[in-house]
Amino acid sequence: MCGIVGFTGSLQAKDVLIEGLKRLEYRGYDSAGIAVDDGSTINVVRRLGKVSELDSAVGSADCLGGCGIGHTRWATHGMPSERNAHPHVSCDGSIAVVHNGIIENFVELREELQAKGHVFASETDTEVVAHLVEEAYQGDLLAAVRYAASRLVGAYGIAVICDKDPDTIVVTRKDSPIVLGHGENGSYVASDIIALIDATRDVVILEDDQFAVMHTDRIDYFDEEGNAIDPEITHVDWDIDVAEKGGYPDFMLKEIHEQPRVVRDTLAGRMDGNEIVIDELTLSRQELNFVDRVYIIGCGTSYHAGLIAKNLIEGWARIPTEVEVASEFRYRNPIITPTTMVVAVSQSGETAD
């Protein structure tokens, strides 16, 4: 899980990017970086460690320009280091890419591109995207990104800039979150709404295999075939304080103290006497009565939440409940019958397993 942010508009992009990365740092804090197009050249600054290290490294005269992308990394392929930090660039430095997700076929793509003469500077899976776009670019950045996406296997949220397409960012996604919005000062993209909520509350949640081309005055949207589309606009009415630390020194302590309120909020409007009413549950009472075993699958925090649920389900409903690590469950041969209920839990909303 990584955080990506992008901006093109009338402000200095580096300020917008670093502020956005600070809000997205919960998504990764191994390293951080930005790439800004000054109108002729893409300038990249990357640092190992937290966003504060990047902020200190970017001086007042560095990375000037109104169009750029940024990234805060949680390492998957390649150890945390400055050379593995995003953004990654093409051989000639004309294209820069940030990516959230995992490219499963990056080894094959890397070998193919190296055979064509491409030189790689990192150990990451992401760098193949920059070289794929470079390979396909013939004056149309959207077409080049569409080609690159067609070659990728895995999960990705991607933002790309090119020094030959000033003030433009091309974005796409598959199984990784991407949110876009246009505000008074330009166009914004991020992997979480909290990075752009101060700029606009009307956002587009990009769907899988859709593309967006961001300009300073608008955002154009396209389907997988390159046809223009009109996406659904979502109005965000919650306050930024909901997602920030609320005065606590870190998110963990904040979330520990929030637990009683979160339980109350979760049950609000769902209590009918001594019964919990869940209107979204499509199972009938008769179907629920037939359930004789429950599997809860999740990773990390979600797995531990499942352990709590196991105690509650077995204590209240007297139904045997198993809790499994999701990444292992897919390789098992569990006893699943028509009367088994499986509950998949994702803390982040994007747990691939």
N, C-alpha and C positions, 0 to 999 in steps of 0.2 A: 504494500500500500504506500503510494507516494502522493505528493501534492503538486499539482500543476496550476499555473496561472498565466494569463496573457492579457495584453492591453494594446490597443492602437487608438490614438486620439490626440487631443490638444495638450495633454499634460506630459511631463517627463515620465516616460514609461518606467524607469528604474524605481522611482518612488512608489508607483502603484504596485509594481511587482513585489518589492520587498515587504510592503505593508500586507499584501495578500499572502505572501509566504509565511509571515509571522502568524497569521490566522490559521494557516494550513499546517503548521509545524507538527501538530498532533499526528499527522499522517506519515511523518518520517523526519528524522533529525540526524541522519548519518552525514549528510552533506547537503549543500544548497548552491544554486547558481542562477544566473540570469544571462540572457542574450538580448542585446538591443541593436536595432538597425538605425544607424545615424544618417541614413539616406544614401550611403555609398558602400558602407562596410558593416558587417555584423561584429560587434564587440562582445566578447564573452568573459565573464568573471565567475569563477567557481571556488568554493572553499570547503574543506573538510570540517565537519562539525555543524553546529546549529546556525540558524539564519542570522543570529547576531554576529557571527564571524564574517559572514558575507556582507552584512550591513557595514561593518567596520572597514572592510576591504574596498568597498565602492566609494571612491572619493567624489567630491563635488564636480570635478571635471571629467569623470569617467562615465562611459556608457550613456552619452547624451543622445536623445532621440525619443520620438513619440510612439515607437512600435517595438514590442519586445515580448519575450516569454521567460518564465521562471519555473523553478522546480526545487522541491525539498524531498530528499531521498530516504527511503527505507530499503537497504540493499537486498537484492536477490541474486543477480548474476554479477560477480565481481565484488571484491571486498570494498568496504568504505574507504575511499581515497579521493583526492582531488581529480585524478585523471578519469575515475569512474563516475564522477559527479555529472549531472546534467546541467545545461544543455549539451548535446553532442552535435558535432558539425560534420559536414561532408569533407571530402579530400581538399577541395579548394577553399573551404571556409565560407562558401556562399549560401549554405543552407544550414539551419539550426533546428533541432528537434528536442522537445521534452515529451516524456512518456510515463504513463502510470499503467502498470500491468505486467504481464509476462509474455514474451514472444517465444513460443515453444519450439519453433523451427529455426531459431536464429543460427544454430551451428551450420546447418545446410546452407542457409542464405549467406552467411559469412564466408564459407568456403567458395561458394559460387562467385561472390563479389570480389574476393581476393584473386580468384583466377582471372578476373577481368581487369585486374590492376589496382583495385581499391586498397588503400592502406588504412588499417584500423589503429586507433590510438587508445582504446580502452578494452576492458574485458566484458563489457555489458552486452546484453541482448538488444538494448535500445539503439545502439550505434548503427545497426544494420538498416534501420529506417532512414537515417540521414543519407546513407549511401544508395539505398533503393530510390529515394526521391531524386538524388543527384543523377542517377543512371537514367531515369525516365524524363527528367525535366527538359522541355523544349519550348519554353516560354509560357507554359500554362501550369501554374503551381497546383491548382486543383486537380488537373489531369494526372500530374506526377504523384500526388498524394493518393489519389484513387488507385493508381497502379500499385504503389507500395502497399496499400491496405489489402489489395487483392492477393498479395503474396504472403501475407502474414497469417500464421496460425497461433491462436492464443487469445489473450485478453489485452485490450489496449484502449487508452485514451491518449490522443496524440495532438500536439499543436506544433505547427511548422511555420517558419519564416524563411524568406529568401531575399537576398540583397537586390535581386533583379525585379522583385515585386514589392516596392516600398509601401509601407503603411498597410500591409496585408498579412493576415494570419489565416492559415487553413487548418481546420480542426476536424477530427473524426473520432469515432469510438466503437468498441465492441466489448461488452461485458465489463466496462470500467466507466465510472460516472463522469459526465461532462455537463456543465451548466453554462449557458451564455446569456448575456444581456447587453442592451445598448442604453447608455446613459447620456447625460448632458455633455460630458467631456469626451465621449468615445465609446468603443465597444470592448467588452470584457469577456473573458472565459476563465473557468476554474473547475477544479474537481469537487468543489463544495460551495454551496450557496453563500456561506459566511464570508468568503473572500471577495464577493462583489455586491453584498446587500446594501452597503453604504452608497453605491453608485446607482443602483436600480433595484426595484422590487418586482419588476416584470421580467421574468426569466423564461428561457427555453431549456428544457431538459432534453438534450440530444438523445435520440434513439439509436440502437445498434445499426451500424452500416449507413448512417446518415453523415452528411458532411456540412460544414459551415465555412463560409468565407467571410472573414471579418474585415470591414473597412472602417475608416474613421467616422463615417456618417451613417452606416447601416451594417446589417449582417444578412447575408444571403444564404439560403439553405437548399440542400440538394439531396436526392436519394442516391442509392448505390449506383444507378445507371447514369447519374449526372443530370437528372431532370430537376428543375426548380420545384420546390415544395413550400407550402405554408405551414409551419409547425405550430403546435399548440403553445400558447403563452400561459404561464402559471404566475399568479400574483402571490407574492410572499408577504404574509401579514404578521409574522412573528418577529420579535425583537432580537437584535444581535446579542443582547445579554444572555439569552437562552443558551447560546453556544459558547460563551466565553467563560472565564474562570470565576467570575463573581466575587472577586476579592481573595480567593484562596490562592496559596502559592503554586499549586499545580492542579491538574485536572483530576488526578487520583483522589486527593483529599476532598475536592469539591464533590466528586461523584459519591464518595462514601457518605458525606453529610447530606447529600440530596436523596438518598435511598428512601427514607420514609415519605418524603413528598412525592417521589416518583411513583411509589406504590399507590398512594392516594390518588394521584392524577390518573394513573392507569385504570383504576377501578371506578373513577368518577363517571357517573351516568350508566354504569354497567351493573349496579347492585339493585336487585329487586327483592327486598326482604333479605332472606338469607341465601339467595341464589345469585350467581353471577350470570348475567345475560350478555352473550357475545353475538350480536346480530350478524357480524361478518362470517361467522362459522357456518359453513354450508351443510354440515352434517346434522341429520335429524337426531332427536333423542333416541329413537329406535336404533339408529346406526351406532350411536355412541354406546348404547347398552351392549352391543355385540363385541366391542373392543375388549380383547383379552390379553393384549401385550402392547407395550409402548416402547419404541426406540426413539431416543433423543440424540441427534447428531450435531456436532458443532466443533469449532476449533478455539483454543485459547480461552478467552473470557466467556465465550458462548458455551464451551464445554463445561466450565465450572458453574455457569447458570443452570445447565442441564442437571448437574448433580443436586442442586437445590430442588429443582422441579421433581427429580426422582423421589426425594423424601416426601414431598407434598403429595404427589400422585399416589404413591404407595400407601401413605398414611391416611389420605382422605378417600381415595377411590378403591384402594386395595387391589390395584392392577399391577402386575409385575412390570417393572420399567428398567430398561437398559440404557446406559449413556455411553456413547461411542465417540472417539475422535474422528471427525469427518474424513480426514485424509487417509485413515486406515480402514474406515467402513467400506469404502469402494472396493477394497481388495479382499474383503471377507466374504463368507457365504452364509449370511445370517438367515435365521428361520423367519421368513416373512410369509404370512398367510393373509387371506382376505379380511381377517379380523384383527390384523396388526395395524396400529397407528404409528406413523413415522413423523416426527416433528423435527424439522431442520431449523437451526438457530444461527443467525449471522449478526454479530455485533456491529459490523461495519456496513452491512447491506450489500457487500460485494464479495463475500467469501466464496471463491470458486469451487472449492471442494464440497 
